[in-house]
Amino acid sequence: MDRRNFVALLSLLSFPSILGKNKEKFIRKKIPSSGELIPAIGMGTWISFNVGNSVRLRDDRSLVLKKFFEMGGGMVDSSPMYGSAQEVMGYALKKIGYSKSLFSADKIWTRSTNEGKEQFKEMQKLWGMNQFDLIQIHNLLNWKEHLKTLRSLKEQGKIRYIGITTSHGRYHAEFEKIMKSEKIDFIQLTYNITHREVEDRLLPLAKDRGIAVIANRPMDGGNLFSQFENKKLPEWASEFDCYNWALFFLKFIISHPSLTCAIPATSKVEHMTENMGACYGTLPDLKTRQKMIQYIPHYDRLPVKL
Amino acid sequence: MIDYLLSYNLNNFVMISPEVIQDLNLRYSTSLSPWYFLLMISNLLIFFKLKKVFWIYCSLLWSFISVYYFHFFLSEIHTYAFIWTVLFFVQALLVFFLKGSTTDSFNKLAIALYLFFVLIPFSLFLEDSKESILLFGWGPLQTAIGTIVLLKMSKMKLKDYSLVIIPTLWVFFEFFLL
């Protein structure tokens, strides 16, 4: 058992007490365009749900999804780019049953307008659902045409929200232009404690324009764990109900007022328990967020911007 | 299609976890299980007794992996598996038509390399699970490395270098992106 699994086990053991103490404090965030509240922690499927036709691994992932819903999870995000992830998600949903709290989010990822329409039909088939909560344009590919398609689907009631995505800090200038000129409900971008560039312009703009924000790569693709697994969690972290590094990184993200949802991906039930723990208890305030940043070494120590 | 690719960095194409690739290799290997030892024997025979037909044999192995491994298995989990289906088939054609030089040295080093990369599964030293061990002519990495080794063991002519390109690309891809 490695250190992270050991810590996860400890979290599992201590989780009932956390829930007991703060069970009323389940953190939901508002989608500005509708006022709807959704759980602040969602689930990504990049790599973790790309398991192909392996029944054993599909069943394992179904258990991860089951734990996600049991702990109050909502948003599940996928993409045609993620290999078999959409199909595996459909398999898992059928196996464990379609939860009422599911907030389905997927993406269009193609240069072709017609193929974009086909991708939507395909995802309906793969997920086994007619209506999606959110469809996003992946990496802004052919975004002008796909936006028309998505608006038409929204009018037909096949989707409820429209969004655009990027990751790894790319396309921010184009992102900003679209946010200023188009009516969209969601943006998805990379935001975590070591990648805070979006605090400068995109997050304040999202707040001004009433756009919900999804943070992808909340653990920097697992790099944060590798970097901090041997580092001690500061004692003051317990002040905001933080007992492990997963909670530390996730609570930092969702405590930003412009952030709606963080979507960590995992293939392990115990890690899902850890991740969903961030949806419970209190969140760090502005002063604590600054302390959190300063606790992370090798960082540029920019002041916290809200 | 190039736009899709350019919308990502190279490391974004690491889209499969080690657990998943191991499971895939296990299922692939299991599906071929009764023929495992036959392939080991034919690898031995072809090299030591039927060197004249070695490159035709090698071409068949490359085309087999192209269709069976990439088209039927890796495509389950990798959006761009079809690129490798095509490249491995191209390699099969190159091997068939160009034919590499036949190994002309049976010195100790050559035999050791052959045993390590072709006869004894290279993956024996990498895989945890015995069932997912792949052979030359069965696993793409083993076939790619084996082909390079066999070419390097001979006195390579200019045309032989074109036979090294696709195997080298795959070795790079499997080590860094899978």
Interface residues (C-beta under 8 A of the other chain):
Chain A: W46 I47 S48 N50 V51 G52 N53 S54 R56 L57 P80 M81 Y82 G83 S84 W109 T110 R111 H138 N139 L140 L141 S167 H168 S267
Chain B: M1 D3 Y4 S7 Y8 N9 N12 V14 M15 I16 S17 E19 V20 D23 L24 R27 F73 E76 I77 H78 T79
